[in-house]
C-alpha cells in the first residue's frame, strides 16, 4: 500500500496556509482494525438473520447494523481513505461468497477469459441493488467512497474554472489513489478473485457518483448494461466503457493531487524538474518520505534541499512514521561528509526528523507536575527496542534514566541522543547484553518510581513481586515494539517429595531434548544463544550438577539424517565443561532433514536413557529436569515403544517439561503432548506452550516452580502494549500521566460506605435533642460500649494487602480503565457518530457526565454527592461516568 492515498489527518499541525488550523488527530490508521471489525459485525448480522425468528433477533440485528454504520462513518476521518477502500474490498468479497460467485476454496486459476467475463457480469448484476436482501454494509461503504470521489471531482472542476490552486483548507481526500480498479490483481494467476472484486467495485462505486449520473458515456453504458443489450459479450463491453470513463476521471484527479502536494513520487518519476517548493511544503508525510527516498537514490540535491528547507520550519517538519522507517533509512552520523553534499543534506534531514519527533513527544507529555521519575530499560538486544527506549527516555528527560542492556546512557543533549541512536542502529557491538527483570528491579530502580521495559518477548513477573511494587507505590509498563505471543499459563504438577528436595537445595540435572529437523531453525538458534544462560538461570533455583544437550532428527523419513547425538552429562562447575557444551550446540546441532511430519522420537528417548545410565542418575540422587522442545511427535506404530521409554524415565525421577512449539492442538505433536502428560501425570509434569526460545523457556519454568515452592502466587504476564508507530511512542511517553489520571479518578470515585436503613434512622435520631430518660439510657449503654472500643480501634490495615489481581466488581486501575481513558480521547467525530447511531445519552446521563467532569477537574470525591443529598442512583451513575471518562463505565 502506498501512503500517497493517506487522509489529510497526516498533515502536520499548522501546515494550512490559506485556511484555519484544523484539529490534529494522531493515529495509526490500521486497515486491519476497521475491516476485520466490520467483517466480524457483518457476519454476526447475517448469522442473526439466518433461519431465526425475526422478532427475537430484530433488536440485536439493529444494534449490529448501527455498529457497522459507525465503523464505516468514522473510517474516512479517523482511519483514512485507504481504510474505506480496504473495507470495500473485503465486504465485496464476502457478498460475492454469500451469493456463490466466489469461494474461499476457489481454483487458483480460471479456465478461460470467458469464465472471467461471465463471473464479472453476474457479480455486478447481483450486487447492483437487485438482491433479495439488501446488503446495508456494502451499500454504506459504496456510498462513502462515492461521496469522497464526488467531493474531489468537485474540487477538480473548481480548479479548472479558476485556473488556480484550490485553497489549502479544501484539500482532496485522494481516495482515487487506492480506489479499486481493473488493473489490480492478476486475471491469469492466483489473484484473479481480487481482480474480479476490484472490477466489480470500480463499476459500483463510480455508478454512484455524479459521473455515473451525468457523464454521457458512462451513463449510456450503465443503461445498456442494465438492459442486458447484446448478451454477455455486450454486457462486458459496457463494463469496459464504464471503466474507461472512470480512468479518464482518475487522470484529472491525479493532476490536481500533484498540484496540492500529493503523488509527488510519481511526479518525480515523470518530470522531477517540475517539482516546486510550494508542492513540497504542501506534501503529506507519506508522500514526503517516498519523495525523499527517490531523491536520495537518484542523488538529486535540488529536491533534497527543498525537503531539508521544509524540515527547518517547525510547523512543516515531519516526525518519524515508525521505528522501522527510521532504522531502515538511517545514515551514519560519524561519517565525514562535505558541506551541502547529498550526504550532508541527508544527515541534516535525519537530525531534524529526530528533533521533531522528540519535540512532539514532549508536547504530548506536557509538564511533569508531580516530578515522578522513570527508568527506561531494554530486556533484549533488538534494535527496535533500543531505538524505542532511546526516544522515549529522551522525550521524558530530565525526569528519566536510560538503561541500554547493562549500561546507563547519557541523555543530556540531542547530539548525545543522535549518537546513541547511531550506535544502536549501526554500531558493531549493537545493544549491550541485557539484565534480567529481577536484576533491574533490585539493582537499578533505586528511588526511581516508575519503570518502562522494552522487550521482544512476553514478560512475566511473580505475583509477590507485583504486590511489592504496588506497596512501594511504583508502577511498571512493559512494551513490545512488535507483536509477541503471550505465553500460556505454565502447568506445574510436582510431587511433595520433589518440592521438598528443591526446597532443601537438592542437586538437579538439566537436559535439553531438542528436535533439530528443518522446521526448527529458530528454536535451534535459540538453543545456541541461550544454552549457558539456561544453566545459569536454573542455578538460581537449585544447584545444577549435570547438564546434557541432546539433538535428534529423523533418519527414518529422511535418509542421511544423523542419529541422535549429545554432550553426555557434564558437570558445569568443572573447568572447560561450559565451553564443551557451547561448542557442541554451535557445531553439532545442524538444522536439517525431517522429511515427513513425525520424527524419530523413540531414538531420542533411548539416547536419553543411555546417557542417564552412564551418569548413574536416578530418583535417589537428585531431581532431573528434561526440557522436551519439539514441533512434531512420533509414528503411530511406535506408541508402545514410546510409552515404555517414558515410563522408564518417570521411574528414574525425570520431571518432564513439555515445550511444544507453535500449534499443538492436532497432529503428531498433540499425541506426544498427551502421552507425556499421561505418563508423567502423577506429579512429574510441567507444560509450557507458546515459547520457543530456550532462555525464555527456562526462565519462565524456574519462576513458576519457585512460585509453587514458596506459595508466592502465580507468575503473571505484564506485557501491556505493542507498537512501533509514532502513536505507540506517544502513548508510552504518557503512561505516567495516564496512570496518575486513573489513580486520581480511582480515589475520587471510591463508593461511600454502605449504611443500612436502621443506621440512617439512628443517625437522624442522633441529631434530635434527647429527653432526660434517653440521656440516662445513653449513658448506661455507653459504659458497655467502652469495652468494645479497644477492639474497634485496632488497625486493620496492618494485615491487609492490596490484591494484585482485581475482581470484576472492584473499582481500581485495570486495563479496562485504561481502555476507557483511550476511548475518551478519540476525536469528537467518533463520539458523535456513536451517539447518533445508538440514540445518544439520556438527559440523566448528560447531567451525570457533566457533574463527573467537574468533580474530577476540581478534585471532589464522590462521597460529597452522597452527603449533599443526591439520590443514590445518580451517585452511582456519576461514579460510572467518572470511571468511563464521560461515557458510562460498563464492567
N, C-alpha and C positions, 0 to 999 in steps of 0.2 A: 504494500500500500504506500502510495506517495503522500507525503504531508502537504502537497500543494492544495489538496482539497479541504484542508482544515478550516474549521469555522472561525469566524472573526474573534472568538474568545481568546485566541492566541496573540492578538495584537498587544504589544507591551503598553502598560499604563501610560497615559499621557501622549500617545502617538498621534491622536487625532489632530489634524492641522486646521480643518475648516469647521469643525463641529464641536459640541460639548464632549467632555470626557465621559466615558461610559463606565458602568460598574465592571470591575475586573473579576473574573471567576477563574481560579486556578484549579485544574483538574486533569486527570489522565486521559479522559475521553476514550476509555477502552470499549471497543466494539463488543467484546465478549460479554460485558455486564448487561448491555442493552439487549442484544439479540438472543442470548441464552435465556434471560429472564422472560423476554417477550414470547419466545418459543414455548417455554415451560407453561406460561399462563395460557397460551392458545391451546395447547394440548389438554390442559385441565378444563378449559371451556368446552372443548369438543367432547371430552370424556363425560362431563356432566350432562351433555345433551344427547348421549348415545343410548337409546333404549331405556330411558328413565322417565319417571313421571315429571312432567314439566312443572306441576305445582310444587313438587318437592325441591327441585333443583333450581327453579327460576331465580330465587334470591341470590343463590351462590353464583349462578352464571352472570347475573347483573353485576355483582361485585368484581368478578374476574374480568368482565368486559370493561368495567371502569378502570381497573388496574392496567389493562393493556393500553387503553386510551391514554392514560397518564404517561406510560413509558414512551409512547410514540410522540406525544405532545412535547415532552421535555427534551427529547433526543437532539433536535437541531441546536438549541441554545446551550444546553449543558454538556452534551457529548460532542456533537459536530455533525457535519453533513455526511461524513463517511459512515457514521452510525446509522443514519437514515437509510443509506444505500445498502449497508450490510443487513439491516433488519428486513429491507425489501427482498433481498436475495433469498434469505433463509425462510421468510414467510411464504414466498412464492414457491419455493421448492416443497415446503410442507403441503401447500394447497394442491400442487400437481401430484404429489404422492397420494394424498387423500382421494384425488379424482382417478388415480390409476394411470395417469400419463407418464409418470416416472416411478422409479422404485429404488429403494435403498440398495437392493441387490441387483441393480440393472447391469447389463453386459458392459464390459469395458469399451466396446467399440460397436458402433451401429453397422448394420449390413450394407446399407447404400444411402446415397443422398436423398432418394425418395422417402426413405424411412424418416429422415430428419424433417423433411418438408411436411409430411403427414402429421408428425407429432407436434410440430410448431403450430400449424394451423389449428389443430384440435385443442392445444393448450390455450391459445389466445382466445378462441371462441368459448372455451369452458370457463375462463376466468373473467370474461368481459361482461359480467353482470347478468349472465343467463343461468347461473347455477341455481339448484333448488333452494339451498340455504345460503344466504349472503355471508361471505367471509368478511366480517366487520374489521378485523385486524388488518387484513390485506387491503381493504378499501381505504382505511385510515392512513396507512403508511404511503399508499399511492397518492392520496390527496396531499399529504405533507410534502412529498417530493415534488409534485406538480406545482404546488403553491410557491415553493422556493424557486423553481425554474421560472415561473411567471414573473416573480419579483426581479430576478436577474435580467430576464429578457426586457422588462420594462426599463430598467436602468440602461440597458444596451441601446434601446430606442431613443431614450432621452439624450444620451451622449451623442448619438449620430445627428440628432436635430440641433443640439447646441454646439457641436464641434468643439466640445471642451470636456475636461475631466469631470466625472461625477463627484460631487462633494464628498469629503472624507467620511462623513457620518452616514453615507449611503453606500458603503462597500458591498460588493457582491458576496453571496454565500459560497460561490464557486462549487455548487453541488454538481455541476455538469462534469467536473473532472473525474469523479468516481461514479458517475451515473451509469447504470447498466447499459451496455451497447453490444452490437452483434459481433464485435471483434474480440470479446473477452471469452476465453475458453477455446479449446481445440475441438473443432467439429469432427475431426477424423480420428481422434485418440480418446484417452480416458476421460478427458474433460468435456465430453460432448453434452453431458447433463447440465453443467454450469453454463455452457454456451447457449443451450436451449432456454434456460431460465433467464439469462441476460437478454436474449432476443425477445422473449415474451414481455419482460418488464419494460424494455425500451418502447415497445408499442403502447403498452397500457399506461405508462406514465405520460408520454407525450400526447396521447389522446385526451388527457385530462387538462392539458394546458391551453392557453389562448391559441397556440399554434394549431392544436388539434381542432379547435372550433372555428378558427378564422382563416388559416392559411389554405389557399385553394387546393394545391397539390396534395397536401396531407389529408384534408377533409374529404376530397373526392375518393382517394384511395381507401379511406376508412369506410365510406358509404358502400363502395363496391365490395369490400371485404365482408361487410355485414350482410349484404345481399347475396353473397356466395356466387358472384358472377365469374364464369369461366372455370368452375370446378376447383379442384385442389391446386392445379398449376396457376390458375387465375388468382386464387386467394393468396398464394405465396408471392406472386408478382406484386400484389397490393401491399404486402408486408414490406417488400424491398423498397417500394416507392415511399412508404412512410418512414422507413429507416434513412433513406437518402435525404428527405426533408429535415429530419432530426439532426443529421450530421452537418448540414449547412448551418443550422442554428447554433450548434456547438462551436463551429468555427468563429462565429460572431462573438460568442461568449468568451472564447479563448482570447480574442483580440482585446476585449475590454478588460479581462483579467490581467493581462500583461501591463496595460496602462496603469492599473491600480496597484501594481507591485506583486501580483501573483504570477505563477508559472514562469518565474524568472529563469529557472534552469532550462526550460525549453527555449526561451528567448535567447539565452546564452548560446545554445547549440545552433540556433537558426542564424542569429546575427548579433554577436556579442558587442559589436561597436554601437548598437542601437540602445544599449542599456544606459540609463541615466541615474544620477544621484537621487533624483526625486523618486524613481521607482525603487531603488534600494532602500530609501528611507521608509517607504510605504510597505515593504515586504514583510510577510509574516515569518514567524520563527522557523517553521519548517522549510519554507522557500529559501530563506536566507542560508540555512545550513547546507542545503543542496547546492546552492549557488557557490558558496564558499568552497565546497568540496571540488566542484568542477573547475573553479578558478585556480585552485591550488594544483590540481593535476595538469592543467593547461599552462601553468606558470604565467597567469595573466595578472600582472602587477596593477593595472588600472582598476580592474574590478575589485581586487583585494584591498586597494587603497580606499575605494568607496565604502567597502564593508568596515574597514578599520575606522574611517571617519565617522560612520554611523555609530560605532561602538563607543566612541568617546563622549557621545551625548547620553547622559544618564536616562533620559526619557525614551531613548531609542535602543539602548544596549540590550542584548539578549542574555538571559541566564542559560545554563545548560538545560537540555531537554531531558537527559537521563545520564546516569553514571556510565552506561555503555558507550554513549555517543562521545562523552568527554575522553574516555580511555582510548577508544579506537582512533580518535583524531588528535591525540596528544603529540606535541612536538617537544623535543629535548631542550629544556631551559638552560642546560650547561653548555650547549654548543655555541661557539663563537661565530657570529654572523655579521655581515656588512650592513651598515645603516641603510634603511629604505630598500633593502633587498627583499625578495619574495619571502625568504625565511624570517627576516626581521618583522615583516608585516604579519606573518602567521603567528609569531610569538606575541606580538602586541595584541592581536585579536584574542588570542588564548588567555593572556593575562587579564584583559578587560572582562572576558566572559566569566572567569573565576571570581573577580572582584564583584561583578554584578550579581552573581549567584549568592555570594556571601552577604551583600547588601540587602538583597530581597529576603533571604532567610532571617537576617537580623531584624528587618522590618516586620516580619511575621511574628517573631518572638516578642518584640516590644521591650519595655523596661522591666528588668528583673527587680521587682519591688521588694520581695521578701529576701533577696540575696542568697537563695539556696544554690549550693554548688553541685556540680555534676562531674562524674568521671566517665569518659567515653573510652571504651576498650574494645579490642578485636579478640575473638576467640579462635580465629583461623589465620591462614596465610593468604586468603583470597584477596585479589587486587581490588575488586569492587567493594568489599567490606572495608578495606583500608582507606580507600578514597572517600567512602561514605563517612567513616569515622573522622577523617581529617576535616571535611567540610562542615559537619555538624559541630564538632568541637570548636572549630574556628569561628563559626557563627555565634556560639554561646560564650566565647571568650569575652571578658576575663573571669567569668564565673565557672569556667570549665578546665579540666585537665584531660590530656590525651595520652592513652597508653596503647602504643602500637606494638603488639606482641608483648615482649617483656621490657620495653624501653619507653620511658616517658618523653614526650616530644614538646618542643618549644613552639608556642602559637602566638608570640608577641607581635608579629608583623605579617602583613600579607605576603611579603617576599619569602619569609620562612615557610609560610603555608604552601606557596608555589614550589619551594624546594622539597617539602615533604611529599607533595603530590608527584613530583618528578621521580623521586626515589621509589615511591610505591609502585608507580606505573612502569618505569624503565630501569630502575636500579638493578644491578647484578645480584644483590643479595635479597631483593624483594622485601617482604614484610618479615620482621624478626619472629623467631619461634614464640608462639603464644603461651600464656599461662592458662591454668585451669580456672574455672569459675570460682572454685573454693579458694584458690590462692589469691585471686583478685579481691574477693570479699574479705579475706583475713589479712592480707599484706598491703593492699593498695588503697582500699576505701578510706581508711583513717577517719577523719572528721567529715569527709565528703558525704553529702546527704542522699544523693541520687546516683544511679548507675545506668548507663546506656551500653548494652553489649551488642556487638555486631558478630553474627555467627552464620556459617554456611550450613549448619545442621541444627536440628531441634535441640534446645537447651532444656535440661530437666534439673530441678532442684528438689532436695528433700523437704518435706513438709515442715520439719523443725527449723530448717534454715530460713524458710519463708516467714515463719512465725516470728523468728528472732529479728528479722529485718523490719517487720511491722512494729514490733515492740520498740525498736530503736528509732522509729519514725522515718525510716529510709525506704526508698522505692527503687524498683529495678524494671527496666524496659529492655526486652530482647527483640532485636530487629534482624531480619534476613533480607539481603539485597535481591535474592532470587528465591523462588519457591522452594520450600523444604517440606519433606514428608514428616508430619508429626508422628513421632514414634508411638507405637501401640503400647498399651499397658503391659508391663512385664509380669508374667505368671511365675511366681516364686513358690514352690512347694517343696520344702525341705524337712526332713525328719528332725525330731527333737535332738537325737544324738549328734546329727550333723551341726545343728545350731550350737550345741554345747562345745563341740570340737573347735568351731570357728571362734566362738567367744573366748575359748581358752588359748587361742593362738596356735592351734594345731597346724603343722606344715601342710601345704597344698601343692598339687601338681596342676599345671595349666597345659592343656593340649588343644591345638587348633587343627581341626579336621576339615580341610578346605577342598571343595570341588574346583579343579583347575581347568575345566573344559572351556571351549571357545566363548561361551556366553557370560563368563565370569571375570572378564577383563578388569572392570573397575574394582571388584572385590579383591582380586589378586594384587592389584596395585596398592589397595588399602592395607593389605596384609604386609606388603614390603615396607610401607611407610610407618605402620603402627605396631610392628612386631614387638620391639623392645619397650615401647610405651605401654603396651598391653601388660607385659610382665611387671613393669614398674607400678602400674595402676593397681594390679591385684595385690602387690606387696603392701599397699595401704590397708587392705582388708585382713590379710593373714600372710605369713612368710611363704614365699614361693621357693620350694626346694627342687622342683623338677619342672622343666619346660620342654615341650615337644611340638614340632610343626610337621604335619602330615599332609602331603598333596596327593590327590588321586585323579585318574582320568577314566577313560572307557575303552580299553583295547578290544572289547567285545564288539562294540558298534563302530569303532573307528580304528582300523588296522594301523599299526605304527604308534599308537598311543603308548606311553610308558606305563609300567606297573607302578603301584603306589610307592612313594619314597618319603623318608622322614629324617629328621635330625637325630631321632632317638631321644630318650630323656636325659637332658643335660642340667646340671646344677648351675643356675645363672649367677650364683655367688662366686664361683670359681673363675679365676682369671682366664680370659680368652674364650669362654663359652658364649658370651653375648655376641662377640664378633663372629663366632661359628654360626650362630643362629641367623644373624643378619646376612651373612654370606650365602647361607643356604636359601633363604627366602628370596634373595636377589637373583640367584643364578639357577636354582633347581626347581622353580615352580613356573614353567612356561605356560602361557595361556594358549591351549591348543586342543584340537580334536573334539571329541564328544559324539559326533555322528548323530544318532537319533536322540530322543529326549532322555530316557533313563541312562544312568551312569553306573560304573562298577562299584556300587556301594559296599557289597559284601567283601570285596578285596580290601577296601579301605578299612573296614571294621576288623578284618583279620590282621592287618598291619598294626592297628591299634592294640589288639590283644597281644600280639607278639612283642611289641615294644614294652607293654606293661609287665609282661612276664620276665623279660630281660632285666628290667629295672627293679623287679621284685616288688611291684606296687600292689597294694591290696587295701581293703577297708580298715585293716588294723594299723596301718602306718601313715594315714593322712586322709585328706578329702581331695578327690580327683575330679576336676572340672574339665569337661570336654566341650569345646565350642564347635558345633557342627554347622558349618556355613555352606549352604548349597541351594541351587535353584531347581534341582530335579532329584527324583528318587531312584528306585531300583525296578527291575523287571518283575512281572507277576509270578514267574516261575521260581523266583528267588526268595519268596516270602518266608518260607520255613527256615532257610539258612540265615536270613537277616534276623529273624526272631530269636534264634539260638544264640547268635553273636551278641545281640543287645542284652539278652538275659544274662549272659556271662559277664558282660561289662557291668551290669547292675549289681551283680553279686560281688564284684571287685571294689564296690564303693564309688563307682562313677556317678557324678552328678551331670546329667546331660543338659547342656544349654543349646536348645534347638534354635537356629537362626535362619529361617527360610528367607531367601532373597526374593524380592518382588512378590507376585501373587502366589499364594499357596492354598487357594480355595478349591483347586481342581488339579487333575493330572497326577503324575507320579510323586511330585513333591508333597501333595496333600496326603498321599498314602504314607510317605516317610514320616511326616509330622505326626500323623495319627498313631503309627506304630511305635514311635518313640514315647509318646505320651502314655500309651497303653502299657509299655514295659516298665517305664520309669515312674509311673504314676504315684506309687507309694512313697512320696517324699524325696525323690531324687531327680526332679524335673524342673527346668526353667525354660520358658519360651519367650523369645523376643522377635517380633516381626517388624518389617519396615525400616531397619537399619542395616546397612551392608558394609560400612567401614569398620574394620576391626577395632580401632581405638574407641570409636563410639559405642560399639557393642560391649566391650569390656567395661568401659566407664559406666554405662547405663546399668549393667548387670551388678557390678560391685556396689553401686549406690542403692540398688533395690535390695540386695542381700543385707547391706548394712542397716537399711530401714527396717527390714523384717527381723533382724537380730536384736535391735535395741528399741523396737517399738517407737521409732521416730516418725512414723507416718508414711504415707505413700509418696513416691517420687512423682513430681508433677511437672507437666510441660509448661514452660513460662514464655515460649516464643509468642510475641504479641502482635507483630506486624511484619509485612513483607512488601518490598517495592524498591525500585531504583530511580523513579522519576523525581522531578522537582517537587511534585506534590507530596511524595513519600518523605523526602528530606524535610519538607516544611512541617509535616505532622510530627516527625521525630523531634525536631527542634522545639516544638510547642508542647511536648509531653509533660514537662514540669508545670507549665501554665494550665494545661488541661486538668492535670491531677489536682492542682490547687483549687481550681474551679469546682471540680466534682466533690472534693472534700468539704468545701465551703457549703455546697448545697446539701451534702450529707448531714452536716452539723445543724444547718438551719431547718432541715425538713424532718428531724427526729420527731416521731409522734409524741404528743403529750401523754403522760402516764394515764393508763386507763383507770377510771374510777367507777364504782358501781352506783346505782341509783341511791342505795341506802347511804353510801358515803357522801354523796352530794347533798342528801337531805340533812345528814349530820353537820356538814359544812355550813348549810344555810341556817340551821338552828344555832350553831356556834356564834353566828353573827348577831342573833337576837339577844336582848337582855334577859338574864336568868332571875327567877324569883328566889326567895330565901331557901325553900326546900330543895330546889335544883342545885343551889350553891353547895349545900351540905352533902348531897349525893355526889356531886362532882369532886368535892374534897376527899370523900371516902374512897371513891373509885381511883383517884389519882395515887393513893397510897399503894394500891395493888399494882398499879401500872409501873411504879418505880422499880419493882423487881425485874421488869421486862426491859427497862431502858438500856441496861448494860449490853444485853444480847442484841438489841436492835441497833445499837450504836457501833457494834463491831464492824470493822471494814470488811466488805465483801470482795473488793477488787483484788485483794492480795492473791486469792486462789483462782481468779477468773482470768482466762486468756482470750483474746480476740481470735475468733476462728479464722483459719486460713481459707477454708472453703465455706462459702456462704449458702445458706438455704435459700430457696426461691423467694420466700417472703421476707427476707432480710434486706433492709434498705441500706446498702453500703456501696462503695465504689467497685463496680464489676464491669465486665466487658459490655454488658447491656447498657449501663450508664454511659460508657464511652461512645457506644453506638448512638444513643440519643443526642449526645453532645455534637457528634459529627452531623447527624441529621439536621440539628438546629442551625448548622452553619451552611446548609445548602442554599443556593440562590433563592431569592423570594419567589421566582417564577415556579420553582418546584412545589413550594408550599401552596401557591395559588392554584396550580393545576390539581393538586390532590384535594384541596377543599372544594373546588368546582366539581370534581368528578364524584366525590362522596358526600356532597351536601353541606360541606363546611362545618364549623363549630356551632354548637348550641350557644344561646345567649349566656347561659351559666358558665360554659367552658371559656367563652371570650372574657367574661369578668374574672374567672379564676386565673386565666393565663396572665391577665394584666396585673392582678394582685401578686401572683407568683414572681413576676419580673421585678416589680417594685420592691418586694421583700428581699430578693436576692441582691439587688443593687444596693439596698440600704442596710443589708446585714441583719434583717429582722427574723427572729426564729418563728417557726410555725406555731409554737406554743402560745405566742402572743395573740393569734387569732382566736384560740380557744378561750383564753382569759378575757378577750374583748366581747365574747358573746356570740361569735359567728356559729351558725349551725354546723353540726359535726360532719354532715355530708359535704358541705362546702369546704371545710377544713381539709378533709381527705382529698377532695378534688384539687385544691390548691397545692397540696403536698405532691400529688401525682404530676401536676404541671411543673413544679419545681424540678422534680426528677427527670421530666421529659423535656426540659429547656423550652417550655412554651407549648409543647404537644403532650397530650395525655400519656403518661407512662403506663405501659401495659406489661405485666410480668407473665 
